[in-house]
Amino acid sequence: MAKERLSMRKIREILRLKFDCCFSNRKIAKSCSVARSTVATYLRLAKKSGLRWPVPDNLSDTEIYNLVFKNRGKSVNKRQMPSMEYIHNELKKKSVTLQLLWYEYKQNNPDGYQFSYFCELYQKWAKKLDISLRQRHRAGEKLFIDYAGQTVPIQDPQTGKVTQAQIFIAILGASNYTFAEATLSQSLPHWIKSHIHAFEFFGGVPHILVPDNLKSGITNKDRL
């Protein structure tokens, strides 16, 4: 804020030295204790805003500043999003999420879009993809079940032993409503128990269970 107030006072002085005293940018910079690039920027913005010397007496330093920097707040909207194709392809990779991609984007664009709008822009773009690739599901018809590729470490509080837990996931096709839990293995007892927990979580049983060819749910492969 103090830096902004200083800028307000110096814009008028830079314009005076340039057009009243005919100083060079170098001399103006030395006189006002600012960089030559700052002088050039102020003069360019003043010209773009239509501000001319002499500045009207009824304009305060604050009004001059607001006039020169009237488009300052619009700069964020001009920032470019990453390529939507890039985001779409990155999301196909293991462990990559929109949150992670947004974080990387903000690292390079500190004044860029916030996470909610970043997601909204991507989702709007994604809706324009070839609709023939989309699957339509009726509510309560299908429950897609699988184990996540990654595991998570869990520690026995008594022995301190660390075990890699399997992540069971069940997703309703129509709503994408998701249930997930960690289990000690993908063995049949854990597989069945996870289904029971999922049905209890959803409060019902779907018409069809759709496993993704995982070993726990497939005993005999049959190509029909």
C-alpha positions, 0 to 999 in steps of 0.5 A: 500500500505504501508503494502504491501511494508513492506511485500515485505521487510520482506519476504526476511528477514523471509527466511534468519532467517529461513534458514540461522540462523535456527530461530524458527517461534516464534523467527522470529516473534519477530525479524520481529515484525509480528505474528507467523501465518504470518511467517508460511504463508510466509514460506508456500507460499514461498515453494509453489511458489518454492522460496528457500534460498538463494534467487537469488541476481538479485530478488528485494523485489517486484519480491520476493513478486510477486512470493510468492503471484502470485496466490493472484488475483485468490482467488476470482474466487475460492469463492463459489456461494450460492447454485443455488437451494437456490437462486431459491427457495428464489426468489419464496418468497415475496419481494426477488430479485437477488439484495437482495440475492447478497447483502447478499452474498457480506456481507459474501464474500466481495471479491466475484463476482460483481452483474452482474456476480452473475446474469449471473451465476444464469441465466446460471443455470436457463436455464438448468431447465426442459424446459418442464416447460417453456412457449413459447409466440409469440410476441404481443400475450399475455399480463399478467395482475395482481395487485401486492400483496404488496401496497405502501403508497402515501401521499396527499400533501394537507391533508397529508393523507396516502393511500395504493396504489395498484400496477397494473402490465402488462407484455408481454409474449414474451419479459417480457416488463413490465408496472406498475402503482400505483392506489388508488384502484382495482375498475373497473374504475381504472382497466379499466384506467390502461389498457388504460395506459398500451396499450398507453405505449406499443403502441398497443393492444395484441391479448389476455389479461390473468388476474390471477383470480383477483376480478377486472377482474373476474365477474363470475367464469366458470370452462370450 
